[in-house]
Amino acid sequence: MIVFTTRSEDVCGDMGAYKKIKVECLAWDEAWNLFKQMVGEETLSIHPNIPQLAEKVAKECGDLPLALRIVGRAMACKKTPQEWNRALEVLKKSASDFSGMGDKVFPLLKFSYDNLRSDKVRSCFLYCALFPEDFPIRKDDLSYCWMGDELLNQHSKVDRAKYEGCDIIGTLIRACLLEDHQSCVKMHDVVRDMALWLASDTQKTDERFLVLTGAESDDQLSFLEKWKYSRRVSLMKAEFGGISHSPDLLTLFLGQTYLTHLPDDGFNSMINLRVLDLFENSSLSILPKSISKLVTLKHLNLSSTAVEELPVGLIALVRLEYLNLENMIDLKIVPPKLISSFSKLKVLRMLQCGKSDQILFDGENAMIEELQDMKHLDSLEIHSFPNLEQLDFDRAGRAANDPHSTVTYQSCSLSLQNVTISRCDQLKDLTWLIFAPNLMRLDVSSCPGMKKIIDFNRLREVANVVKGVNPFEILTILNLKSLPVLESIYENALPFPYLKKIGIDVCPKLKKLPLNSSSAPGRSNLIINGDQQWWNGLVWEDQLSSDVFLSCFRVQTSAQ
C-alpha cells in the first residue's frame, strides 16, 4: 500500500487513489498551542499584554501550521507590546511584508497556484482576493463578475458561462485555493494574502490590483497615486477619500463603503471599466451624471442602495449584460425604454425593487413590453409588482396573427432561461412563457391571484402560431410556492425530457400535474417535493401514471 500527500484533489484522481483523506487546518486549541510553542514561554510571560496580542497574531495565521510556525518563530524575539502591535498591523495590511511570509510561506503555497491548468484559471483565482477577508462569495455572483470582466470565454448564453465558472470554481476548491461553503466560497486568510502578494508582484498589466478592504488608508496621496496605475480596485468595507482618474481601470468594487455620494465627474476617465459594484451603500441616493461615460460597462450592481431614480444617461451603457437592482426599496422611477435600451442584457435582477405601493414604470405592463423586445435576456427576476395583472401576452399574439406585421413568432420569443416571479398580487397567469422556448428554471411564489401558469383560453388567441409547441421542452426545475388559488400548470400532460425537480409548497388547489406515464423519460432522476397531504390528493390520468411517479416523491422539509 502506498500513501501519498498532495495539495490537489485532481492528483488523487489521476493516481487512482483508493481512499482520500482531507487534512483540515488545525482546530483553534491546537493552533494556539503550536503558536505558543514556537514563540516560547519566556516571551509570552515577559509582559501581561503580550498573551492577548499573541492570540490575535495567531488568528491572523488562519490555523495554518506552516504560517503558525513561521510567524511564531519570528515573534519569539519580540519582547514588547509595541512590537507585537506592529506585527499585528503588518499582518492585517500586507502579510507579505512580515518576515518569513513573503520568502518562506507564500512561495510554498504558490506551488498550488503555479500548477493550475491555465492562465485563465490563475486570473480567476487572483480575482477572488478583491473580496474582503472571510467574505462569503456567492458562486453565481463570482461567475457573473468573471463574465463581465471577460475572464471567461465569450458565451451567447448565461448558463454556459456559469458552467465554465462552476468548473473553474471546482478546480480552485480541489486545489485547496478556495473553501467550499455550499452556495458560496471563501478564501483562507493566508491564501488570500498570498494572492494579493502575487497580484502586486505580477508583470501582467491586467492583474495590477489595489485592494483596501475593511481598512482606512494612512496615506491618501499614495493611495490615489496607486489607483491611477491599477487595473482592478476593491475598496469594499473601506473608508476612502475620493476617486482617482483611472483610464486603465477594468474593475471597481465599492460595495459596503458607506458612500453618501459620488462626484459628478467621478467616472469621466474610466473609459475601459467593465465591472462596477456599488452593492449595499444604503445612503447612496443619487448616481452621478458621469455614469453615462461608462460605455464599456458590462456588469452593474446597484443592489441594496438608496438610489431613487435611474438616470436617463444609463442609456449610454450599450454593452451592459448584467444589471442588479435587487433590494432597491427606495427606487421610484425607471425612465421609459431604459431597460429595453440595454440590447445585450442577459441578466436582470429586480427582487424587492421599489416599494409595494409604487409603480416604477409607466404602467407595469410597459415593463413587460420592454422585456419582450430583449432578445438576449436569459435570466429575469422580478418581485413585488402588486398591480401587475398580466404579462403582455396579447401584444405578441396580435403580432403573430397579423399578416401585415414585421414581427414574427421568433422575434416575439424570449431567450429567457431562468425566471423568478414573486409577490405580484394581481398576476393571474404566465401564458407569455409560451414564447420562452429556452426556459430551464421557473420559480413562482407569493402571487395570491395566480390561477394558472399557462391559461388555455388566452393560448387560443395564437393557436395557429403555437400549435405543437411545448413551452417547457427543456425545463429542468419548477418551483411553485404560496400560490393559494393556483389550479393548473398546463391543461394537458407534456413530455419533460430534462426535468429534474418539481417543488410544490402551499398550493392547496393544485390537484393535477401535467404528467402522465409517458412524461419525463429520465424520471429515475426526477424529484417531486411536496406536502404528503397534497400528494395524496392529486388526481392522475390513470393508475399507471400515479404508480410511475410515486418513487419520485419526497416529503417537503423546511430545508427544501
SVG drawing of the C-alpha trace seen along z (x, -y; Angstrom):
<svg xmlns="http://www.w3.org/2000/svg" viewBox="-61 -67 76 69">
<polyline fill="none" stroke="black" stroke-width="0.4" points="0.0,0.0 1.3,-3.5 0.3,-6.6 1.0,-10.0 0.2,-13.6 -0.9,-16.3 -2.4,-19.7 -4.6,-19.0 -7.6,-16.6 -7.2,-16.2 -3.9,-14.4 -5.8,-11.8 -8.0,-11.1 -5.0,-10.9 -3.3,-8.4 -6.5,-6.3 -6.5,-6.8 -8.5,-4.1 -9.3,-6.4 -8.9,-10.2 -8.5,-11.8 -8.7,-15.6 -6.4,-17.1 -8.1,-20.2 -6.5,-23.2 -5.9,-22.9 -8.6,-23.5 -8.1,-26.7 -6.8,-25.0 -4.2,-23.0 -3.2,-26.2 -2.8,-28.2 -0.7,-25.5 1.5,-25.3 2.0,-29.0 2.8,-29.3 5.4,-26.5 7.0,-28.4 7.0,-31.8 8.2,-30.3 7.1,-30.8 9.8,-33.4 8.4,-35.9 4.8,-35.2 5.3,-35.9 7.6,-38.9 4.7,-41.4 1.0,-41.0 -0.3,-42.4 1.6,-40.1 -0.5,-36.9 -3.6,-38.7 -1.8,-40.2 -0.3,-36.8 -3.7,-35.3 -4.7,-38.0 -1.4,-37.4 -2.0,-33.6 -5.5,-34.1 -4.1,-36.1 -2.4,-32.8 -5.7,-31.2 -4.9,-27.9 -2.4,-27.0 0.5,-25.1 3.1,-26.5 2.1,-30.1 1.9,-29.4 5.4,-28.1 7.0,-30.8 5.2,-33.7 5.7,-32.2 9.4,-31.8 9.7,-35.3 7.9,-36.7 10.0,-34.7 12.4,-37.6 9.7,-40.4 9.7,-41.4 7.4,-44.5 3.7,-45.1 4.7,-47.7 6.5,-45.2 3.5,-42.8 1.1,-45.6 3.3,-46.4 3.4,-42.8 -0.4,-42.6 -0.8,-45.7 1.6,-44.4 -0.2,-41.0 -3.5,-42.7 -2.5,-45.2 0.2,-43.3 1.2,-39.9 3.9,-39.7 5.8,-42.5 6.1,-40.2 9.4,-38.5 9.2,-34.9 5.8,-35.2 7.0,-36.5 10.1,-34.4 9.0,-31.2 5.3,-30.7 4.0,-32.2 6.5,-30.5 5.4,-27.1 1.7,-27.9 2.4,-29.3 3.1,-25.8 -0.7,-25.2 -1.2,-28.4 1.6,-27.6 0.1,-24.1 -3.3,-25.4 -4.1,-24.4 -4.2,-27.7 -3.6,-31.5 -7.3,-31.9 -7.8,-29.9 -5.0,-31.7 -6.5,-35.0 -9.9,-33.9 -8.2,-32.8 -6.5,-36.2 -9.8,-37.9 -11.2,-36.3 -8.7,-38.4 -10.7,-41.5 -13.3,-40.5 -12.7,-41.2 -11.2,-38.8 -13.6,-36.0 -16.2,-37.3 -18.7,-34.6 -18.6,-35.0 -21.7,-33.6 -20.7,-31.2 -23.2,-32.6 -22.1,-36.2 -18.5,-35.3 -19.3,-33.8 -21.2,-36.9 -18.2,-39.1 -15.8,-36.9 -18.2,-37.0 -18.5,-40.8 -14.7,-41.2 -14.1,-38.9 -12.2,-36.3 -14.4,-33.6 -14.9,-32.6 -17.5,-34.7 -20.7,-32.7 -24.0,-33.6 -25.9,-32.1 -25.6,-32.8 -25.9,-29.2 -22.8,-28.2 -20.8,-31.0 -22.0,-29.7 -21.0,-26.2 -17.5,-27.4 -17.4,-29.4 -18.6,-26.4 -15.9,-24.3 -13.2,-26.8 -14.5,-27.2 -14.4,-23.4 -10.8,-23.4 -9.8,-26.0 -11.6,-24.1 -9.9,-20.9 -6.6,-22.7 -7.3,-23.9 -7.2,-27.6 -10.9,-28.2 -13.0,-26.8 -16.4,-25.3 -19.4,-26.6 -22.4,-25.2 -23.6,-28.1 -20.6,-30.3 -16.8,-30.1 -14.3,-31.7 -10.6,-32.3 -8.4,-31.2 -6.8,-34.3 -3.3,-33.2 -4.2,-32.1 -5.8,-35.5 -2.6,-37.2 -0.7,-35.1 -3.0,-36.0 -2.5,-39.7 1.2,-39.2 1.1,-37.6 -1.1,-40.3 1.3,-43.0 4.3,-41.2 2.8,-40.2 4.1,-41.6 0.7,-41.2 -0.9,-44.6 -4.5,-43.2 -3.7,-42.0 -2.4,-45.2 -4.5,-45.2 -5.3,-47.9 -7.1,-46.3 -8.0,-48.3 -10.9,-46.2 -12.0,-46.9 -9.3,-49.4 -8.6,-53.1 -5.7,-54.3 -3.0,-56.0 -1.6,-57.8 -4.4,-59.2 -1.9,-60.7 0.0,-57.4 -3.3,-55.5 -4.7,-57.8 -1.4,-57.5 -1.5,-53.7 -5.1,-53.9 -4.0,-55.7 -2.0,-52.7 -4.3,-49.9 -6.4,-47.7 -8.7,-46.3 -9.6,-48.2 -11.5,-47.0 -12.5,-49.2 -15.2,-47.0 -16.0,-47.9 -13.2,-50.5 -13.1,-54.2 -11.6,-56.3 -11.3,-60.0 -12.0,-60.1 -12.0,-58.6 -9.0,-58.9 -8.8,-59.3 -8.3,-55.8 -8.3,-55.3 -6.9,-51.8 -9.3,-50.6 -11.3,-47.4 -13.0,-46.6 -14.2,-48.8 -15.7,-47.3 -17.2,-50.0 -19.6,-47.7 -20.4,-48.4 -18.3,-51.5 -20.8,-53.8 -20.9,-56.1 -23.3,-59.0 -22.5,-60.5 -20.2,-60.2 -18.7,-63.2 -20.5,-64.2 -17.2,-63.8 -16.1,-60.6 -16.4,-58.2 -15.4,-60.6 -12.0,-59.0 -13.0,-55.3 -13.4,-54.7 -12.5,-51.0 -14.4,-50.0 -16.2,-46.6 -17.5,-45.9 -18.9,-48.4 -20.2,-47.1 -21.9,-49.6 -23.7,-46.9 -25.2,-47.8 -24.4,-51.5 -27.6,-52.3 -27.0,-56.1 -26.2,-56.5 -29.4,-58.0 -28.2,-59.7 -26.0,-58.3 -23.5,-60.8 -24.1,-62.1 -20.7,-60.8 -22.0,-57.2 -23.1,-57.7 -19.4,-57.8 -19.1,-54.0 -19.8,-52.9 -17.8,-49.7 -19.5,-48.6 -20.9,-45.1 -21.7,-44.5 -23.6,-47.0 -24.6,-46.1 -26.8,-48.7 -28.4,-46.3 -29.3,-47.5 -28.6,-51.1 -30.9,-54.0 -31.0,-55.3 -34.4,-56.8 -34.2,-57.3 -32.2,-55.6 -30.7,-58.4 -31.6,-58.6 -27.9,-58.7 -27.7,-55.0 -29.0,-54.5 -25.4,-55.0 -24.4,-51.7 -24.9,-49.8 -22.7,-46.9 -24.4,-46.1 -25.0,-42.4 -25.8,-42.2 -28.0,-44.6 -28.8,-44.0 -31.5,-46.3 -32.3,-43.9 -33.4,-45.4 -33.6,-48.9 -36.6,-49.7 -36.3,-53.5 -36.4,-53.3 -39.3,-55.3 -38.6,-55.9 -37.3,-53.9 -37.3,-56.0 -39.4,-54.7 -37.5,-52.4 -34.4,-52.5 -34.3,-48.8 -35.0,-47.8 -32.2,-50.1 -29.8,-47.5 -30.0,-45.4 -27.2,-43.0 -28.7,-42.5 -28.6,-38.8 -29.4,-39.0 -31.9,-41.4 -32.5,-41.1 -35.3,-43.1 -36.3,-41.2 -37.6,-43.6 -37.2,-46.5 -39.3,-49.6 -42.0,-50.0 -45.1,-47.9 -47.4,-50.9 -45.4,-52.5 -45.2,-51.8 -41.7,-52.0 -42.6,-52.0 -45.2,-53.9 -47.7,-51.2 -46.4,-47.9 -47.3,-46.1 -45.0,-48.6 -42.1,-46.8 -43.1,-43.5 -43.4,-45.2 -39.8,-46.3 -38.6,-42.9 -40.3,-41.1 -38.1,-43.1 -34.9,-41.9 -33.6,-39.0 -30.6,-38.2 -32.2,-38.2 -31.6,-34.8 -32.4,-35.4 -35.2,-37.5 -36.1,-38.0 -39.0,-40.3 -40.7,-40.9 -43.4,-43.0 -45.3,-44.4 -48.7,-44.3 -50.7,-46.0 -49.4,-43.8 -52.4,-41.9 -50.9,-40.0 -47.7,-39.9 -48.2,-41.2 -49.0,-38.0 -51.7,-39.8 -49.2,-42.0 -47.2,-39.0 -50.5,-37.3 -51.7,-40.2 -48.4,-40.5 -48.3,-36.8 -51.8,-36.8 -51.4,-40.0 -50.4,-39.0 -49.0,-42.5 -46.7,-42.6 -42.8,-42.9 -42.9,-40.9 -42.8,-37.1 -43.2,-34.4 -39.4,-34.1 -38.9,-37.8 -41.6,-37.7 -40.0,-34.7 -37.7,-35.3 -34.3,-33.7 -35.1,-33.6 -33.7,-30.6 -34.4,-31.5 -37.5,-33.3 -38.2,-34.2 -41.5,-36.0 -42.7,-36.8 -45.3,-39.0 -47.1,-40.2 -50.5,-40.2 -52.8,-40.7 -50.9,-38.4 -53.3,-35.7 -51.1,-33.7 -47.8,-33.3 -49.1,-32.4 -46.4,-34.6 -44.0,-31.8 -45.2,-30.0 -42.8,-32.4 -39.9,-31.4 -38.8,-28.1 -35.4,-28.1 -36.8,-28.2 -34.8,-26.0 -35.9,-27.1 -39.1,-28.7 -39.7,-29.9 -43.0,-31.5 -44.0,-32.4 -46.4,-34.6 -48.7,-35.6 -52.2,-35.3 -54.1,-36.0 -52.4,-33.4 -54.9,-30.7 -53.0,-29.2 -49.4,-29.1 -50.5,-28.6 -54.0,-29.8 -55.5,-27.8 -58.2,-30.4 -55.6,-33.0 -53.5,-30.5 -56.2,-30.0 -55.7,-33.6 -52.5,-32.5 -53.4,-28.8 -52.1,-28.9 -48.7,-30.1 -48.0,-27.9 -49.6,-24.7 -47.4,-21.8 -45.2,-24.0 -44.1,-22.6 -43.4,-25.6 -41.4,-23.6 -39.4,-21.5 -36.0,-22.0 -37.3,-22.8 -35.2,-21.3 -36.5,-22.9 -40.1,-24.1 -40.7,-25.6 -44.2,-26.9 -44.8,-28.3 -47.6,-30.1 -50.0,-30.3 -53.3,-29.8 -55.6,-29.8 -53.4,-28.1 -55.4,-25.4 -53.4,-24.4 -49.8,-24.4 -50.8,-23.2 -54.0,-21.7 -52.5,-18.6 -49.7,-16.2 -46.4,-17.2 -43.1,-15.5 -40.4,-16.8 -37.2,-15.1 -34.9,-17.2 -37.0,-17.7 -35.0,-17.1 -37.1,-18.8 -40.6,-19.9 -41.2,-21.7 -44.8,-22.4 -45.4,-24.2 -48.7,-25.8 -50.6,-25.4 -53.8,-23.7 -55.9,-24.0 -53.3,-22.4 -54.8,-18.9 -53.1,-17.8 -49.6,-17.9 -49.0,-18.0 -47.6,-14.5 -48.5,-11.0 -46.8,-7.7 -45.0,-9.0 -43.7,-12.2 -40.1,-12.7 -38.4,-9.6 -35.5,-10.1 -37.8,-10.1 -35.4,-8.0 -33.6,-11.3 -36.7,-13.3 -37.6,-14.5 -41.0,-15.9 -41.1,-17.7 -44.4,-18.5 -46.6,-18.0 -47.8,-14.5 -51.5,-15.6 -51.2,-17.5 -49.6,-14.4 -52.4,-12.2 -55.0,-14.5 -53.5,-14.6 -55.6,-13.4 -53.8,-11.4 -54.7,-10.5 -54.6,-6.8 -53.3,-4.5 -50.1,-3.7 -49.2,-7.5 -49.7,-7.5 -47.5,-4.4 -44.8,-5.7 -44.2,-8.9 -44.7,-7.6 -41.0,-6.8 -40.1,-10.4 -42.0,-11.9 -40.2,-13.3 -41.9,-14.9 -41.2,-18.6 -38.9,-19.7 -38.1,-23.2 -34.6,-23.0 -36.1,-22.3"/>
</svg>
